Amino acid sequence: MGSAYLDHASTTPMRPEAIEAMTAQLGQVGNPSSLHAAGRRARRVVEESRETIAGALGARPSEVVFTAGGTEADNLAIKGLFWARKRPRILVSAIEHHAALDPAHWLGDNHDARVELLPVDEQGRVHPETLREAIARDPDDVALVSVMWANNEVGTVQPVHVLAAIAHEHGIPFHTDAVQAVGQLPVSFADSGVDAMTVSGHKVGGPVGVGALLLARGVDPVPVLHGGGQERDIRSGTLDAPAIAGFAAAVETAVARQPATAERLSALRDDLVERVRRAVPDVVLNGDPADRLPANAHFSFPGCEGDALLMLLDAKGVECSTGSACSAGVAQPSHVLLAMGQDGVRARGSLRFSLGHTSTEEDVDRVTEVIGQVVERARRAGLS
């Protein structure tokens, strides 16, 4: 039996539709900002892609600002809104991806921002009352609120609609990182009530290196990049028409297939969870047991080190993750699990299995075939 790839939350294979759309443009020439025929052709590709993404995500085309990916979009939202609002407090959930946490803390270290981490419960959820109380301490001083739509590690889905409404009661802009949610959950920018939303290409079957920040009308962050004034003067830089075409095709396909994909992956995930529990009876499933991403299964294995499990599984042909890929290789417990109240030992003994559009029953079979022996070996190694 071959290898099983279960790290789709880190990056998922490009969809055939995205590959076709992108490769059709790779041999073409033209800067979308040029006024000649080649430039106008490239601009048409960009604008048609913008319309496609807007239609799939319930936004206006003018609200789609292209970026080089999710990290840039998070940075633009958090830094840009902080600078635009000229207020000191940033409210951000304690379990955000580092692409959101790190720019917030950078603003605290370098621009006198007061970063307040919104605590979560043991399942990784921000309660509406938690946000309400944090705002109430000084609503006039809050620059923005940022809470991700669904957590990239444990898969818990946040009550984004409710949280955004609370922020708007005080006229505070609300940003959400929806990188993991698009394609797995129903996501509508307009219906969510958020002011800014981050999307990434390679999480939905598009190319790496392209993403978008959706910005509601009247929401104008200060630019992080300055240059040619592209993208509403909010994000300068020559637009990558081939990547944007692939991104649009991936978003359109992922959103169109979302209901069927969610149903299929939920069934695969539930089978995986049940069989891992049979093989390792003391395993702990992290995150909300029900209100979670359909493709996410995040476990803690008592008596094991996550890195050891990862390497042992890799040797058996199972590819998964110890959490966020961006912090892989750093020997420290997950900030997400610590924020959920877990101790460092349990947090370090955790693995994330994430499914995607190419996942099969054979992938689940491969994991459950080897997980028992791998955990037993990791525990023996930990005692030696």
C-alpha positions as CSV (number, residue, x, y, z in Angstrom):
1,M,0.0,0.0,0.0
2,G,1.3,3.5,-0.9
3,S,1.6,6.6,1.2
4,A,-1.4,8.4,2.7
5,Y,-1.3,12.2,2.6
6,L,-3.3,13.6,5.5
7,D,-2.0,17.1,5.7
8,H,-4.4,19.0,3.5
9,A,-4.8,21.8,6.0
10,S,-1.2,22.7,5.4
11,T,-1.6,22.5,1.6
12,T,-3.8,20.5,-0.7
13,P,-3.1,19.2,-4.2
14,M,-4.1,21.6,-7.0
15,R,-7.4,20.8,-8.6
16,P,-7.4,19.9,-12.3
17,E,-9.6,22.9,-13.0
18,A,-7.0,25.2,-11.4
19,I,-4.1,23.6,-13.2
20,E,-5.9,24.0,-16.5
21,A,-6.8,27.6,-15.9
22,M,-3.3,28.5,-14.7
23,T,-1.4,26.7,-17.4
24,A,-3.6,28.3,-20.1
25,Q,-2.1,31.7,-19.0
26,L,1.5,30.7,-18.3
27,G,2.5,31.0,-22.0
28,Q,0.8,34.4,-22.3
29,V,2.6,37.8,-22.0
30,G,1.2,41.0,-20.5
31,N,1.3,43.1,-17.4
32,P,-2.3,43.7,-16.2
33,S,-1.4,47.3,-15.6
34,S,-0.2,47.9,-19.2
35,L,-2.5,49.7,-21.6
36,H,-1.6,47.8,-24.8
37,A,-3.5,44.8,-26.1
38,A,-1.4,42.2,-24.2
39,G,-1.9,44.2,-21.0
40,R,-5.6,44.5,-21.6
41,R,-5.8,40.7,-22.2
42,A,-4.1,40.0,-18.9
43,R,-6.3,42.6,-17.1
44,R,-9.4,40.8,-18.5
45,V,-8.1,37.5,-17.0
46,V,-7.6,39.2,-13.6
47,E,-11.0,40.9,-13.6
48,E,-12.9,37.9,-14.7
49,S,-11.2,35.9,-11.9
50,R,-12.1,38.6,-9.5
51,E,-15.8,38.3,-10.5
52,T,-15.6,34.5,-10.2
53,I,-14.2,34.7,-6.6
54,A,-16.6,37.4,-5.6
55,G,-19.6,35.4,-6.9
56,A,-18.4,32.2,-5.1
57,L,-17.8,33.9,-1.8
58,G,-20.8,36.3,-1.7
59,A,-18.9,39.5,-2.3
60,R,-18.8,42.3,-4.8
61,P,-15.9,42.2,-7.2
62,S,-14.7,45.6,-5.9
63,E,-14.3,44.0,-2.5
64,V,-11.7,41.4,-3.6
65,V,-8.1,42.6,-3.1
66,F,-5.5,40.1,-4.4
67,T,-2.5,39.3,-2.3
68,A,0.4,36.9,-2.3
69,G,-1.4,34.6,0.1
70,G,-3.1,34.3,3.5
71,T,-0.2,35.6,5.5
72,E,0.0,38.8,3.5
73,A,-3.8,39.2,3.7
74,D,-3.8,38.8,7.5
75,N,-0.9,41.3,7.8
76,L,-2.7,43.8,5.6
77,A,-5.9,43.5,7.6
78,I,-4.4,43.8,11.1
79,K,-1.7,46.3,10.5
80,G,-3.6,48.3,8.0
81,L,-6.8,48.6,10.1
82,F,-4.8,49.4,13.2
83,W,-3.0,52.2,11.4
84,A,-6.2,53.5,9.7
85,R,-8.2,53.5,13.0
86,K,-5.4,55.1,15.2
87,R,-6.7,53.4,18.3
88,P,-4.5,51.4,20.6
89,R,-6.3,48.1,21.4
90,I,-6.3,45.0,19.2
91,L,-8.5,42.2,20.2
92,V,-7.5,38.9,18.7
93,S,-8.3,35.3,19.7
94,A,-5.6,33.4,21.6
95,I,-5.8,30.6,19.0
96,E,-5.2,32.5,15.8
97,H,-2.7,31.4,13.2
98,H,0.7,33.1,13.6
99,A,-0.1,35.0,10.4
100,A,-2.5,37.0,12.6
101,L,-0.9,36.8,16.0
102,D,2.6,37.8,14.9
103,P,1.6,41.1,13.2
104,A,-0.5,42.0,16.2
105,H,2.4,41.4,18.6
106,W,4.7,43.2,16.2
107,L,2.4,46.2,16.4
108,G,2.6,45.9,20.2
109,D,6.4,45.8,20.2
110,N,6.9,48.6,17.6
111,H,3.8,50.8,17.4
112,D,2.4,50.9,20.9
113,A,-0.5,48.7,20.2
114,R,-2.2,47.0,23.2
115,V,-2.8,43.4,22.1
116,E,-5.4,41.6,24.1
117,L,-5.8,37.9,23.5
118,L,-9.4,36.7,23.8
119,P,-9.5,33.5,25.8
120,V,-11.2,30.4,24.5
121,D,-12.9,27.4,26.2
122,E,-11.6,23.9,26.4
123,Q,-12.9,23.2,22.9
124,G,-11.2,26.3,21.4
125,R,-14.2,28.5,21.0
126,V,-14.4,32.3,21.7
127,H,-17.7,32.9,23.5
128,P,-19.6,36.0,22.4
129,E,-19.8,37.2,26.0
130,T,-16.0,37.1,26.2
131,L,-15.7,39.5,23.3
132,R,-18.5,41.7,24.6
133,E,-16.7,42.1,28.0
134,A,-13.4,42.8,26.3
135,I,-14.9,45.6,24.2
136,A,-16.8,47.0,27.1
137,R,-13.7,47.7,29.1
138,D,-13.0,50.6,26.7
139,P,-14.9,50.4,23.4
140,D,-13.6,53.7,22.1
141,D,-10.0,52.4,22.2
142,V,-10.5,49.3,20.1
143,A,-8.9,49.4,16.6
144,L,-10.2,46.1,15.4
145,V,-11.2,42.5,16.3
146,S,-9.7,39.5,14.6
147,V,-11.1,36.0,15.1
148,M,-10.6,33.2,12.6
149,W,-13.6,31.4,11.0
150,A,-12.3,27.9,11.9
151,N,-9.2,26.9,13.7
152,N,-6.4,25.4,11.5
153,E,-5.2,23.0,14.2
154,V,-8.2,21.6,16.1
155,G,-10.9,22.5,13.6
156,T,-13.3,24.2,15.9
157,V,-15.7,26.6,14.1
158,Q,-16.2,30.0,15.6
159,P,-19.5,31.9,15.9
160,V,-18.2,34.5,13.5
161,H,-21.6,36.0,12.6
162,V,-22.4,36.7,16.2
163,L,-18.9,38.0,17.1
164,A,-19.0,40.4,14.1
165,A,-22.4,41.7,15.1
166,I,-21.0,42.5,18.6
167,A,-18.1,44.4,17.2
168,H,-20.4,46.4,15.0
169,E,-22.6,47.4,17.9
170,H,-19.6,49.6,18.8
171,G,-18.6,50.5,15.2
172,I,-15.4,48.3,15.4
173,P,-14.2,46.6,12.2
174,F,-14.1,42.8,12.4
175,H,-11.6,40.6,10.5
176,T,-11.7,36.9,10.1
177,D,-9.1,34.5,8.7
178,A,-11.3,32.1,6.6
179,V,-8.4,30.2,5.0
180,Q,-9.5,26.9,6.5
181,A,-13.2,27.5,6.1
182,V,-13.6,28.1,2.4
183,G,-14.5,24.9,0.6
184,Q,-15.3,23.1,3.8
185,L,-18.1,25.3,5.2
186,P,-20.7,27.5,3.7
187,V,-18.9,30.9,3.5
188,S,-20.6,34.1,2.4
189,F,-18.8,37.4,2.9
190,A,-22.0,39.5,2.7
191,D,-24.0,37.2,5.0
192,S,-21.3,36.9,7.6
193,G,-21.3,40.6,8.4
194,V,-17.5,40.7,8.7
195,D,-15.5,43.7,7.3
196,A,-12.4,41.9,6.2
197,M,-11.9,38.2,5.3
198,T,-8.7,36.3,4.4
199,V,-8.7,33.6,1.7
200,S,-5.7,31.6,0.4
201,G,-5.2,29.8,-2.9
202,H,-3.3,26.6,-1.9
203,K,-5.8,25.6,0.8
204,V,-8.6,25.2,-1.7
205,G,-6.7,23.5,-4.5
206,G,-5.2,26.5,-6.2
207,P,-1.6,27.5,-6.5
208,V,0.7,28.6,-3.7
209,G,1.6,32.3,-3.6
210,V,-1.8,33.8,-4.2
211,G,-4.7,34.8,-2.0
212,A,-7.1,37.6,-1.3
213,L,-8.3,40.0,1.4
214,L,-12.0,40.7,1.0
215,L,-12.8,44.2,2.2
216,A,-16.2,45.7,2.6
217,R,-17.0,49.0,1.0
218,G,-15.7,51.9,3.1
219,V,-13.1,49.7,4.8
220,D,-9.8,51.0,3.8
221,P,-6.7,49.8,5.6
222,V,-3.4,51.7,5.3
223,P,-1.3,49.8,2.8
224,V,1.6,47.6,3.9
225,L,3.1,47.6,0.4
226,H,3.6,50.8,-1.6
227,G,4.5,51.0,-5.2
228,G,2.2,51.0,-8.3
229,G,-1.1,51.6,-6.5
230,Q,-2.7,48.4,-7.8
231,E,-5.7,46.9,-6.0
232,R,-7.6,50.0,-4.9
233,D,-4.3,51.6,-3.8
234,I,-4.4,49.1,-0.9
235,R,-1.9,46.5,-2.3
236,S,0.7,47.5,-4.8
237,G,2.5,45.0,-7.0
238,T,2.2,43.5,-10.4
239,L,-0.7,41.0,-10.4
240,D,0.1,37.4,-11.2
241,A,-2.6,36.7,-13.8
242,P,-1.8,32.9,-14.2
243,A,-1.9,32.3,-10.5
244,I,-5.0,34.4,-10.1
245,A,-6.8,32.4,-12.8
246,G,-5.9,29.2,-11.0
247,F,-7.0,30.6,-7.7
248,A,-10.4,31.6,-9.1
249,A,-10.9,28.2,-10.7
250,A,-10.1,26.5,-7.4
251,V,-12.4,28.7,-5.3
252,E,-15.3,28.3,-7.8
253,T,-14.9,24.5,-7.8
254,A,-14.3,24.1,-4.1
255,V,-17.4,26.2,-3.2
256,A,-19.6,24.5,-5.8
257,R,-18.7,21.1,-4.4
258,Q,-18.6,22.1,-0.7
259,P,-21.8,20.4,0.4
260,A,-20.9,17.1,-1.2
261,T,-17.3,17.4,-0.1
262,A,-18.2,18.1,3.5
263,E,-20.6,15.1,3.6
264,R,-17.9,12.8,2.2
265,L,-15.1,14.0,4.3
266,S,-17.1,14.1,7.5
267,A,-17.9,10.4,7.0
268,L,-14.2,9.6,6.3
269,R,-13.2,11.7,9.4
270,D,-15.7,10.0,11.7
271,D,-14.4,6.6,10.5
272,L,-10.8,7.7,11.2
273,V,-11.7,9.0,14.7
274,E,-13.5,5.8,15.6
275,R,-10.8,3.5,14.3
276,V,-8.0,5.5,16.0
277,R,-9.9,5.3,19.3
278,R,-10.1,1.5,18.9
279,A,-6.4,1.2,18.2
280,V,-5.4,3.7,21.0
281,P,-8.1,3.6,23.6
282,D,-6.7,6.5,25.7
283,V,-6.4,8.9,22.8
284,V,-8.1,12.3,23.2
285,L,-9.9,14.1,20.3
286,N,-9.2,17.8,20.6
287,G,-11.6,20.5,19.5
288,D,-15.4,20.6,19.4
289,P,-16.6,17.0,18.8
290,A,-19.4,18.2,16.5
291,D,-19.0,21.9,15.4
292,R,-15.7,21.4,13.7
293,L,-14.3,21.3,10.2
294,P,-15.4,18.2,8.4
295,A,-11.9,17.3,7.3
296,N,-10.2,17.7,10.7
297,A,-9.2,15.1,13.3
298,H,-6.8,16.3,15.9
299,F,-5.6,13.9,18.6
300,S,-3.5,13.9,21.7
301,F,-1.6,10.7,22.4
302,P,-0.7,10.4,26.1
303,G,2.9,9.4,26.7
304,C,4.1,10.4,23.3
305,E,6.0,13.2,21.7
306,G,4.3,14.6,18.6
307,D,7.5,14.9,16.6
308,A,8.4,11.3,17.3
309,L,4.9,10.2,16.2
310,L,5.2,12.3,13.1
311,M,8.5,10.8,12.0
312,L,7.4,7.2,12.8
313,L,4.2,7.7,10.8
314,D,6.2,9.2,7.9
315,A,8.4,6.1,7.8
316,K,5.2,4.1,7.5
317,G,3.9,6.2,4.6
318,V,1.5,8.4,6.6
319,E,2.0,12.2,6.2
320,C,0.3,14.4,8.8
321,S,1.2,17.3,11.0
322,T,1.9,18.3,14.6
323,G,-0.1,21.5,14.1
324,S,0.5,24.6,12.1
325,A,3.0,23.8,9.3
326,C,4.5,27.3,9.7
327,S,5.9,26.4,13.1
328,A,7.0,22.9,12.2
329,G,10.4,22.0,13.6
330,V,10.1,24.3,16.6
331,A,10.1,22.2,19.7
332,Q,7.4,23.9,21.7
333,P,3.8,23.0,22.5
334,S,1.0,24.3,20.4
335,H,-0.2,27.8,21.5
336,V,-3.7,26.6,20.5
337,L,-3.7,23.7,22.8
338,L,-2.2,25.7,25.6
339,A,-4.9,28.3,25.2
340,M,-7.5,25.6,25.4
341,G,-6.2,24.7,28.9
342,Q,-4.0,21.7,28.1
343,D,-0.7,21.2,29.8
344,G,2.6,21.3,27.8
345,V,3.1,17.5,27.9
346,R,-0.3,16.7,26.4
347,A,0.0,19.5,23.9
348,R,3.4,18.2,22.7
349,G,1.9,14.7,22.1
350,S,-0.6,15.8,19.5
351,L,-1.1,15.2,15.8
352,R,-3.5,16.7,13.2
353,F,-4.9,14.5,10.5
354,S,-6.5,16.7,7.8
355,L,-8.4,15.3,4.8
356,G,-9.0,16.9,1.4
357,H,-10.5,16.6,-2.0
358,T,-8.2,13.7,-3.0
359,S,-8.6,11.8,0.3
360,T,-9.9,8.2,0.1
361,E,-10.9,5.3,2.3
362,E,-7.5,3.8,1.6
363,D,-5.9,6.8,3.3
364,V,-7.9,6.1,6.5
365,D,-7.0,2.4,6.2
366,R,-3.3,3.2,6.1
367,V,-3.4,5.4,9.2
368,T,-5.4,2.9,11.3
369,E,-3.3,0.0,10.1
370,V,-0.1,1.5,11.7
371,I,-1.2,4.0,14.4
372,G,-1.4,1.4,17.2
373,Q,2.2,0.1,16.7
374,V,3.5,3.6,16.1
375,V,2.1,4.9,19.4
376,E,3.4,1.9,21.2
377,R,6.9,2.4,19.8
378,A,6.8,6.1,20.6
379,R,5.8,5.4,24.2
380,R,8.7,2.9,24.6
381,A,11.1,5.4,23.2
382,G,9.8,8.0,25.6
383,L,10.5,5.7,28.6
384,S,14.0,4.8,27.5
